[in-house]
Amino acid sequence: PQLRRAIEECKRLILALPEHSERQKDAVVRLIHLRLKLQELKDPAEDEPNIRVVLEHRFYKEKSKSVKQMCDKCSTIIWGLIQTWYTCTGCYYRCHSKCLPLVSRPCVRAQVSHQAEYQLSICPESGLDSQDYRCAECRAPISLRGVPSEARQCDYTGLYYCSSCHWNDLAVVPARAIHNWDFEPRKVSRCSMRYLALMVSRPVLKLREINPLLFNYVEELVEIR
């Protein structure tokens, strides 16, 4: 009933606002979102399977209804009370049930298992032209001018991503720590953030081979040696 009232109020607002104005356009977008939520209430999709496997993700259907999360695919809120959603047990990727067929990012847990090594060049940028002005993950068109979508650089990979694949998450970048002893968190893509989080406890960095001079300048490392 609340959703239906909100839809009716939104319709009245659209008719009352100046035609083609920005406020009227915003009201139309809100009306669409409200109608989608109403449709999801009518079709809750409770018959969906508990386990789904997509691109090496092992997705489990969530039971919690009160927790509010963000969908890693469409970057919108997951409304647990009215929407079915899944979480990958390997990398904790979360998304709506309706977004599962659109997932384009392979599970980084599989990458950690197969590769288990860091990118050790500091922000190895190759430029947007090498990516054909497309997001490194979902291949959506991007540019530095923000048209059609803002290009956001990941400090770990040096690649550019769209705002759906790069949420300006902050993480310590291993290459900066090893070469510059710099632990200032930098902006990284969602994929890089998850990969770094899964790799953080793995003893894969051979500091004596990568940067032996660091032992001469960092007191803590001298004591450890």
URRAGI-V23268 format. One record per residue. N is the residue number from 1. RES is the residue in three letters. OMEGA is omega in whole degrees, -180 to 180 (999 if undefined). D_LAST is the distance of its C-alpha to the last C-alpha in whole Angstrom. Layout:
n = [N & N]
res = [RES & RES]
omega = [OMEGA & OMEGA]
d_last = [D_LAST & D_LAST]
//
This chain:
n = [1 & 2 & 3 & 4 & 5 & 6 & 7 & 8 & 9 & 10 & 11 & 12 & 13 & 14 & 15 & 16 & 17 & 18 & 19 & 20 & 21 & 22 & 23 & 24 & 25 & 26 & 27 & 28 & 29 & 30 & 31 & 32 & 33 & 34 & 35 & 36 & 37 & 38 & 39 & 40 & 41 & 42 & 43 & 44 & 45 & 46 & 47 & 48 & 49 & 50 & 51 & 52 & 53 & 54 & 55 & 56 & 57 & 58 & 59 & 60 & 61 & 62 & 63 & 64 & 65 & 66 & 67 & 68 & 69 & 70 & 71 & 72 & 73 & 74 & 75 & 76 & 77 & 78 & 79 & 80 & 81 & 82 & 83 & 84 & 85 & 86 & 87 & 88 & 89 & 90 & 91 & 92 & 93 & 94 & 95 & 96 & 97 & 98 & 99 & 100 & 101 & 102 & 103 & 104 & 105 & 106 & 107 & 108 & 109 & 110 & 111 & 112 & 113 & 114 & 115 & 116 & 117 & 118 & 119 & 120 & 121 & 122 & 123 & 124 & 125 & 126 & 127 & 128 & 129 & 130 & 131 & 132 & 133 & 134 & 135 & 136 & 137 & 138 & 139 & 140 & 141 & 142 & 143 & 144 & 145 & 146 & 147 & 148 & 149 & 150 & 151 & 152 & 153 & 154 & 155 & 156 & 157 & 158 & 159 & 160 & 161 & 162 & 163 & 164 & 165 & 166 & 167 & 168 & 169 & 170 & 171 & 172 & 173 & 174 & 175 & 176 & 177 & 178 & 179 & 180 & 181 & 182 & 183 & 184 & 185 & 186 & 187 & 188 & 189 & 190 & 191 & 192 & 193 & 194 & 195 & 196 & 197 & 198 & 199 & 200 & 201 & 202 & 203 & 204 & 205 & 206 & 207 & 208 & 209 & 210 & 211 & 212 & 213 & 214 & 215 & 216 & 217 & 218 & 219 & 220 & 221 & 222 & 223 & 224 & 225]
res = [PRO & GLN & LEU & ARG & ARG & ALA & ILE & GLU & GLU & CYS & LYS & ARG & LEU & ILE & LEU & ALA & LEU & PRO & GLU & HIS & SER & GLU & ARG & GLN & LYS & ASP & ALA & VAL & VAL & ARG & LEU & ILE & HIS & LEU & ARG & LEU & LYS & LEU & GLN & GLU & LEU & LYS & ASP & PRO & ALA & GLU & ASP & GLU & PRO & ASN & ILE & ARG & VAL & VAL & LEU & GLU & HIS & ARG & PHE & TYR & LYS & GLU & LYS & SER & LYS & SER & VAL & LYS & GLN & MET & CYS & ASP & LYS & CYS & SER & THR & ILE & ILE & TRP & GLY & LEU & ILE & GLN & THR & TRP & TYR & THR & CYS & THR & GLY & CYS & TYR & TYR & ARG & CYS & HIS & SER & LYS & CYS & LEU & PRO & LEU & VAL & SER & ARG & PRO & CYS & VAL & ARG & ALA & GLN & VAL & SER & HIS & GLN & ALA & GLU & TYR & GLN & LEU & SER & ILE & CYS & PRO & GLU & SER & GLY & LEU & ASP & SER & GLN & ASP & TYR & ARG & CYS & ALA & GLU & CYS & ARG & ALA & PRO & ILE & SER & LEU & ARG & GLY & VAL & PRO & SER & GLU & ALA & ARG & GLN & CYS & ASP & TYR & THR & GLY & LEU & TYR & TYR & CYS & SER & SER & CYS & HIS & TRP & ASN & ASP & LEU & ALA & VAL & VAL & PRO & ALA & ARG & ALA & ILE & HIS & ASN & TRP & ASP & PHE & GLU & PRO & ARG & LYS & VAL & SER & ARG & CYS & SER & MET & ARG & TYR & LEU & ALA & LEU & MET & VAL & SER & ARG & PRO & VAL & LEU & LYS & LEU & ARG & GLU & ILE & ASN & PRO & LEU & LEU & PHE & ASN & TYR & VAL & GLU & GLU & LEU & VAL & GLU & ILE & ARG]
omega = [179 & 179 & -180 & 177 & 180 & 178 & 180 & 178 & 180 & 177 & 180 & 180 & -180 & -180 & -177 & -176 & 178 & -177 & 179 & 178 & -180 & 179 & 179 & 178 & 178 & 179 & 178 & 178 & 179 & 179 & 179 & -180 & 180 & 179 & 177 & 179 & 178 & 179 & 179 & 176 & -180 & -178 & -175 & 176 & -179 & -178 & -179 & -178 & -180 & -178 & 175 & 178 & -179 & 178 & 180 & 169 & 171 & -174 & 173 & 178 & -177 & 179 & -176 & -179 & -172 & -177 & 178 & -179 & 174 & 179 & -179 & -179 & -174 & 176 & 175 & -177 & 171 & 179 & -174 & -178 & -175 & -177 & 174 & -179 & -174 & 175 & 175 & -179 & -179 & -174 & 178 & 172 & -179 & 176 & 174 & 174 & -178 & -179 & -178 & -180 & -177 & -177 & -178 & -178 & 177 & 180 & -178 & 175 & 178 & 178 & 178 & -179 & -175 & -171 & 176 & 173 & -177 & 166 & -173 & 169 & -178 & 178 & -174 & -175 & 175 & 175 & -180 & -179 & 179 & 177 & -177 & -179 & 178 & 179 & -178 & -178 & -174 & 177 & 175 & 179 & -180 & 174 & -179 & 178 & 179 & 178 & 2 & -180 & -177 & 176 & 179 & -177 & 175 & -177 & 180 & -177 & -174 & -179 & 180 & -177 & 174 & -177 & 177 & -179 & -180 & -176 & -177 & 174 & -179 & 178 & 174 & -178 & -175 & -178 & 179 & 179 & -175 & -176 & -175 & -173 & -176 & -178 & 177 & 179 & 180 & -179 & -180 & 178 & 178 & -179 & 180 & 180 & -180 & -180 & -180 & 179 & 180 & -177 & -167 & -178 & -178 & -178 & -175 & -177 & 178 & -171 & 179 & -180 & -174 & -178 & -178 & -179 & -178 & -180 & -180 & -172 & -179 & -174 & -179 & -179 & 176 & 180 & 179 & -180 & 999]
d_last = [68 & 65 & 64 & 68 & 69 & 66 & 67 & 71 & 69 & 67 & 70 & 72 & 70 & 70 & 74 & 74 & 71 & 72 & 72 & 69 & 67 & 63 & 64 & 66 & 64 & 61 & 64 & 64 & 61 & 61 & 64 & 62 & 59 & 61 & 64 & 61 & 59 & 63 & 63 & 60 & 61 & 64 & 62 & 59 & 58 & 58 & 58 & 55 & 53 & 50 & 48 & 47 & 45 & 45 & 42 & 40 & 40 & 41 & 43 & 45 & 48 & 47 & 49 & 48 & 51 & 50 & 46 & 46 & 44 & 44 & 45 & 42 & 45 & 47 & 45 & 48 & 48 & 49 & 51 & 51 & 54 & 56 & 54 & 52 & 48 & 46 & 42 & 40 & 38 & 35 & 34 & 36 & 39 & 42 & 45 & 49 & 51 & 53 & 50 & 48 & 50 & 49 & 45 & 44 & 40 & 39 & 36 & 33 & 32 & 33 & 31 & 28 & 29 & 30 & 28 & 25 & 23 & 23 & 25 & 22 & 25 & 25 & 29 & 30 & 34 & 37 & 40 & 42 & 45 & 42 & 43 & 46 & 46 & 45 & 43 & 40 & 41 & 44 & 46 & 48 & 49 & 47 & 47 & 45 & 49 & 48 & 52 & 52 & 49 & 46 & 43 & 39 & 36 & 33 & 30 & 28 & 30 & 32 & 36 & 38 & 40 & 43 & 43 & 43 & 40 & 38 & 39 & 36 & 34 & 30 & 27 & 23 & 23 & 20 & 21 & 21 & 18 & 16 & 18 & 19 & 16 & 20 & 20 & 24 & 26 & 29 & 32 & 32 & 34 & 35 & 34 & 30 & 30 & 31 & 29 & 26 & 26 & 26 & 23 & 21 & 20 & 19 & 16 & 17 & 15 & 13 & 11 & 10 & 14 & 15 & 14 & 11 & 12 & 11 & 8 & 10 & 12 & 11 & 10 & 9 & 6 & 5 & 5 & 4 & 0]
//
